[in-house]
């Protein structure tokens, strides 16, 4: 029996590759992922260059925001 549903790691990678950042709260709300840091760790071990920056919420709490740098070439 084949399961064609994407894994959480695949869904998170697709999100990051689209150029959008992702926080743990975003991952929980959008994808039902309770352990974003673990999925990011798996993706990094698979060779993906995922960056993180610490950001502050409106309430002053700090948390990680993950992203993949995307470079756009300028037209010559």
WOTA-V375107 format. One record per pair of residues at least 12 apart in sequence whose ideal C-beta (glycine too) atoms are under 10 Angstrom apart, sorted by sequence separation. I is the first residue (numbers start at 1). J is the second residue. D is the distance in Angstrom with one decimal. If there is no record, write none. Layout:
# WOTA-V375107
i=[I	I]
j=[J	J]
d=[D	D]
This chain:
# WOTA-V375107
i=[15	24	27	40	52	53	23	24	27	52	53	12	22	51	52	53	12	15	37	51	52	11	15	24	50	51	22	50	51	12	22	50	51	8	11	12	49	50	11	48	49	11	12	11	44	8	43	8	9	12	16	40	6	8	43	8	13	40	8	12	13	16	36	37	39	8	11	12	22	36	9	10	13	23	37	8	9	12	13	21	22	36	8	9	12	17	21	7	9	16	21	23	25	9	10	13	16	8	9	16	21	23	7	13	16	12	9	13	12	25	9	24	26	27	23	24	26	23	24	22	23	24	21	22	23	21	22	21	22	21	22	20	21	19	20	19	16	18	19	15	16	17	19	15	16	18	15	17	19	12	16	13]
j=[27	36	39	52	64	65	36	37	40	65	66	26	36	65	66	67	27	30	52	66	67	27	31	40	66	67	39	67	68	30	40	68	69	27	30	31	68	69	31	68	69	32	33	33	66	31	66	32	33	36	40	64	31	33	68	34	39	66	35	39	40	43	63	64	66	36	39	40	50	64	38	39	42	52	66	38	39	42	43	51	52	66	39	40	43	48	52	39	41	48	53	55	57	42	43	46	49	42	43	50	55	57	42	48	51	48	46	50	50	63	48	63	65	66	63	64	66	64	65	64	65	66	64	65	66	65	66	66	67	67	68	67	68	67	68	68	66	68	69	66	67	68	70	67	68	70	68	70	72	66	70	68]
d=[8.2	4.5	7.6	7.5	4.7	5.5	7.5	7.2	9.3	6.7	8.4	9.9	6.9	9.2	5.1	7.5	6.5	7.6	9.0	7.1	7.6	9.0	7.7	9.7	5.5	5.5	9.7	7.3	6.9	9.5	8.6	5.7	6.3	8.2	8.6	6.7	6.4	9.5	5.3	7.0	7.3	9.5	6.7	7.9	9.9	6.2	9.2	7.8	9.0	7.1	8.7	8.4	9.8	4.8	9.3	9.4	8.6	5.5	8.5	5.1	9.5	8.0	10.0	7.2	9.4	8.8	8.9	7.3	9.3	8.1	9.1	9.5	9.6	9.9	8.6	9.2	4.9	9.2	5.7	9.4	9.9	7.2	5.5	8.7	7.0	8.7	9.4	8.6	9.8	7.9	8.4	7.6	8.7	5.3	9.3	8.7	10.0	9.2	5.8	6.4	8.8	9.0	9.2	6.5	9.4	9.9	8.1	8.5	9.1	7.5	9.5	6.4	8.7	8.7	5.9	7.2	9.4	7.0	9.2	9.4	5.1	9.0	9.9	7.1	7.5	4.9	5.1	6.5	7.3	4.3	9.7	7.8	9.1	8.1	9.5	7.7	6.5	9.1	9.2	9.3	6.3	6.1	4.9	9.9	4.5	8.8	9.5	7.9	9.5	8.3	9.4	8.4]
